[in-house]
Amino acid sequence: MNSQITHMTLNGCTNVAVRNFKLVAPKNSPNTDGFDVQLSTGVTFTGSTVQTGDDCVAIGPGTRNFLISKLPCGPGHGVSIGSLAKELNEDGVENVTLSSSVFTGTQNGVRIKSWARPSTGFVKNVFFQDLIMKNVQNPIIIDQKYCPDHQGCLTEHSGVKISQVTYKNIQGTSATKQAMKLVCSKSNPCTDITLQDIKLTYKKGTPATSYCFNALGTSLGVIQPTSCLNQ
């Protein structure tokens, strides 16, 4: 499937299984998300290959009980929760699991993004586990000051509350030195973040770095780059 815009969208769906699709678009084609889901419950997306110019998977407001597995992703922008806080009154995202997947040459690996404005939205109970990153620019990223064009950026604090997010057994290489960046809202810190068994290196195995702002949580096992979480 080679779409000029988003390839597949589920909006307001319940108990849907999507398996073994191949979604392909040129890496320089904008707005060609592979699989978008919002306001949906009980969706499974497994065994599908996504190679596009935008998000491999985009998870929007009102998504609950969403399982993604065995996803080869890249090129593209990785797997994103958001962008959130587009509206003041917005449904949350909860119970999302991404596992057993490989990211190759993507702009991001696993990303949570929200605009810097008030919102009733939230992100809760998310698991990113058993992932391989191959030359990914931002393997692990939370961005609550999302402003893709870097012009006229909002200066408020994001109202989206992020909690209970686990990153477990994520390994590979970062295309940038800062492999882990967790920038949370100044007024709503990210809480209950867990880093477990993370090994991300920079070019040719050299050490990568991490950066956190207002991110609270726990680190378990070996963490490379060094954890920046506050207890």
Secondary structure, 3 states (H helix, E strand, C coil): CCCCCCCEEEECCECCEEECCEEECCCCCCCCCCEEEECCECCEEECCEEECCCCCEEECCCCEEEEEECCEECCCCCEEEEEECCCCCCCCEEEEEEEEEEEECCCEEEEEEECCCCCCCEEEEEEEEEEEEEEECEEEEEECCCCCCCCCCCCCCCCCEEEEEEEEEEEEEECCCEEEEEECCCCCCEEEEEEEEEEEECHHHCECEEEEECEEEEEEEEEECCCCCEC
